Amino acid sequence: MNRLPIRVVGIGLLLVSTLLSASQNQDAMDIIEQAEQAAYYAGDNGRSEARMLIVDGQGRKQMRQFTIFRQDRTDELGADSGNQDMLVFFSRPSEVKGMVFRVEKYSDLNTDDNRWLYLPALDLVKRIAAGDKRTSFVGSHFFYEDVSGRSTEEDTFTIVEETTTHYVLKAIPKYPQTVEFAYYMVSIDKSTFIPTTIDFFDESDTNYRRVEALTVEAIQGYHTVVRSKVTDFATGGYTLMEFRGVEYNLALPSDLFTERSLRVPPRALLN
């Protein structure tokens, strides 16, 4: 029987392996892009009331209450551009009342998202540097990036497991010097494409942080996370966040997502 030279067989196997890897990466990107749409782009815009319970490693508790507005931006032809505006108005407790978090989010990896925090006690608009997006969001275990979303273009995704209910993907950052993690594992519900668990690992493969979607409900036809949790395994602390009064596709004022709203909140929309 004729046999192919080992070198040719090896090249053939390498080619097949490369093609399979490319196909899997494409499938992984399809999945993660659907997950991003489900988690951060439901409807053309949205509004919700939110409450965070922050518990540190010693069991001490803090609370934050706020209202979130989000709106997708369209391009010059009126199509969804993938860019997004967000405003977060804090109402409780007294030490954060009047604070406003504003985000201009861009789908283009080459354009950094813009983030600002208005501090009413100082009448100061503080710009949040791109390098600070993975720092604590107003003292909680959530990061600024958890709230506004991380671009799918910042990581390389591969499918590592598929169960009857979930896809499990591994994400490796393209620019590791900009983040504190070596990689993360994300489980995505097949029926809703909502990411249900995201585990972050350091270079020693230690799982030090987890983001979870605890409760998902269908609201106006959109699968919506209404209860989530971030756990810091290193300290034992965690933050619970609950959403109420979620609404989509509202008639929001055209000037809502501007710098003016930082100092002059839309009272009629917040009551």
Secondary structure as the mmCIF struct_conf table of DSSP 4:
data_model
#
loop_
_struct_conf.conf_type_id
_struct_conf.id
_struct_conf.beg_label_comp_id
_struct_conf.beg_label_asym_id
_struct_conf.beg_label_seq_id
_struct_conf.end_label_comp_id
_struct_conf.end_label_asym_id
_struct_conf.end_label_seq_id
HELX_RH_AL_P HELX_RH_AL_P1 ILE A 6 TYR A 40
BEND BEND1 ALA A 42 ASP A 44
STRN STRN1 ASN A 45 VAL A 55
TURN_TY1_P TURN_TY1_P1 GLY A 57 GLN A 58
STRN STRN2 LYS A 61 THR A 74
TURN_TY1_P TURN_TY1_P2 GLU A 76 LEU A 77
BEND BEND2 GLY A 78 ALA A 79
STRN STRN3 ASP A 80 ARG A 92
BEND BEND3 PRO A 93 PRO A 93
TURN_TY1_P TURN_TY1_P3 SER A 94 GLY A 98
STRN STRN4 VAL A 100 LYS A 105
BEND BEND4 SER A 107 SER A 107
TURN_TY1_P TURN_TY1_P4 LEU A 109 ASN A 110
BEND BEND5 THR A 111 THR A 111
HELX_LH_PP_P HELX_LH_PP_P1 ASP A 112 ASP A 113
STRN STRN5 ASN A 114 LEU A 119
TURN_TY1_P TURN_TY1_P5 PRO A 120 ASP A 123
STRN STRN6 LEU A 124 ILE A 128
HELX_LH_PP_P HELX_LH_PP_P2 ALA A 129 ALA A 129
HELX_RH_3T_P HELX_RH_3T_P1 ALA A 130 ASP A 132
TURN_TY1_P TURN_TY1_P6 LYS A 133 ARG A 134
BEND BEND6 THR A 135 THR A 135
STRN STRN7 SER A 136 SER A 136
BEND BEND7 PHE A 137 PHE A 137
TURN_TY1_P TURN_TY1_P7 VAL A 138 GLY A 139
BEND BEND8 SER A 140 PHE A 142
STRN STRN8 PHE A 143 PHE A 143
HELX_RH_AL_P HELX_RH_AL_P2 TYR A 144 SER A 148
HELX_RH_3T_P HELX_RH_3T_P2 THR A 152 GLU A 154
STRN STRN9 ASP A 155 GLU A 162
BEND BEND9 THR A 164 THR A 165
STRN STRN10 HIS A 166 PRO A 173
BEND BEND10 LYS A 174 TYR A 175
HELX_RH_3T_P HELX_RH_3T_P3 PRO A 176 THR A 178
BEND BEND11 VAL A 179 GLU A 180
BEND BEND12 ALA A 182 ALA A 182
STRN STRN11 TYR A 183 ASP A 189
TURN_TY1_P TURN_TY1_P8 LYS A 190 THR A 192
STRN STRN12 PRO A 195 PHE A 201
TURN_TY1_P TURN_TY1_P9 GLU A 203 SER A 204
STRN STRN13 ASN A 207 ILE A 219
TURN_TY1_P TURN_TY1_P10 GLN A 220 GLY A 221
STRN STRN14 TYR A 222 ASP A 232
TURN_TY1_P TURN_TY1_P11 PHE A 233 THR A 235
STRN STRN15 TYR A 238 TYR A 248
BEND BEND13 ASN A 249 ASN A 249
TURN_TY1_P TURN_TY1_P12 SER A 254 PHE A 257
BEND BEND14 THR A 258 THR A 258
TURN_TY1_P TURN_TY1_P13 GLU A 259 GLU A 259
HELX_RH_AL_P HELX_RH_AL_P3 ARG A 260 ARG A 263
BEND BEND15 VAL A 264 VAL A 264
HELX_RH_AL_P HELX_RH_AL_P4 ARG A 267 LEU A 270
#
